[in-house]
Amino acid sequence: MKSILRLVVTAAFALAAGSAFSQAKEIKIAHVYDKTGPLEAYAKQTQVGLMLGLEYATGGKMEVLGRKLVVIEKDSQFKPDVGKAQLAAAYGDDKVDIAVGPTGSGVALAMLPVAEEYKKILLVEPAVADSITGDRWNRYIFRTGRSSSQDAISNAVALGKANTSIATLAQDYAFGRDGVKAFKEALAGTGANIVHEEYAPVATTDFTAPAERLFNALKDKPGRKVIFIFWAGGGNPFKLAELNPGRFGIEIASGGNILPALAAYKALPGMEGATYYYYEIPQNPVNKWLVAEHYRRFKSPPDFFTAGGMSAGIAIVEAIKKAGGTDTEKLIAAMEGLSFETPKGKMTFRKEDHQAMQSMYHFKIRVDPGLDWAVPQLVREIKPEDMKVPIRNKR
């Protein structure tokens, strides 16, 4: 009986040890993102893209270096305090190796110090504000998403012409204010000038009052007159077109957006701007796989933030491979200067601020009656070496 008891106890310990070893082998990734709130559509795309990226980079095995990838989702609700708490719980309670997110820039800024406190990497995707990799940055922060400066510089390429007056309409939070600041800097020396800045609450739906101020700021200016819109989520600021800015010779312009938002661009054929991604533009094997798989699984093309999420997933896998594991210091060393292939082509984490240097795309809007959205037709690819993106951190 004693021998049998010893065997049972030994077996139990072996099972427990095996289970613990198996759990230790897992690579835990937290996706802390604004799953609910005004950026819900962007967040959903990012999650789909992240999982596709992990799948693509691991050849469908969902494991790296023999360790299973486990993704834990947490909803930051577009609330900075919630995002901060959720990230702390992911690092502290869930013991994740690396975190990805969030969607909103304000939430991201609240989360940055948490990564530094826990000494764990936060891969920011897709929050845009320059300050994320600028004055609020720390060494644990990397970003695959584009920055406000990358948006601004590429749009300045499209609109920065002599004798052009521009008024901006932006949301009154980090995304909008950082975007306008970067756009103003990018336009310096082009001959175009920002003559008025208009900021509106994130949830604005009635743009009559902002439109009046924008029209008044531009209507008596000589030369080309443009209202440039920085907007994320709902609200449809392109309703400005219904107020007939053309009677003052005023054009409307903006950067790229998700397919449902591009429906509003159908009223603006010929409009120029720059975009992060449109599924028909990049020609490379990764994007070809993404487009084909997305059509196969979802009966629709991949969207703006799907590509971003996939880029983040690929970056994680390539970083872990290069680092030989999930030790944070080894990951940082591996990721600084790391180049990896994405749906947009090659991205490289700049060593100085960990911002992914990447292409942007100058487009002109074309209307296809067979599509529900306007087509951002490629004018030219703006490559990383064509953009002098400022280093804004204090490293």
GITANOR-V419178 format. One record per run of one state. SS is the DSSP state (helix for helix, strand for strand, loop for the rest). FROM is the first residue (numbers start at 1). TO is the last residue. If there is no record, write none. Layout:
# GITANOR-V419178
SS_FROM_TO + SS_FROM_TO
This chain:
# GITANOR-V419178
loop_1_1 + helix_2_25 + loop_26_26 + strand_27_33 + loop_34_39 + helix_40_57 + loop_58_62 + strand_63_64 + loop_65_66 + strand_67_75 + loop_76_79 + helix_80_92 + loop_93_97 + strand_98_100 + loop_101_104 + helix_105_118 + loop_119_120 + strand_121_124 + loop_125_129 + helix_130_133 + loop_134_140 + strand_141_143 + loop_144_147 + helix_148_159 + loop_160_163 + strand_164_171 + loop_172_173 + helix_174_187 + loop_188_191 + strand_192_200 + loop_201_207 + helix_208_218 + loop_219_223 + strand_224_230 + loop_231_236 + helix_237_243 + loop_244_244 + helix_245_248 + loop_249_249 + strand_250_254 + loop_255_258 + helix_259_267 + loop_268_271 + strand_272_275 + loop_276_284 + helix_285_298 + loop_299_303 + helix_304_323 + loop_324_327 + helix_328_335 + loop_336_338 + strand_339_342 + loop_343_344 + strand_345_349 + loop_350_354 + strand_355_357 + loop_358_359 + strand_360_366 + loop_367_374 + strand_375_382 + loop_383_383 + helix_384_386 + loop_387_395
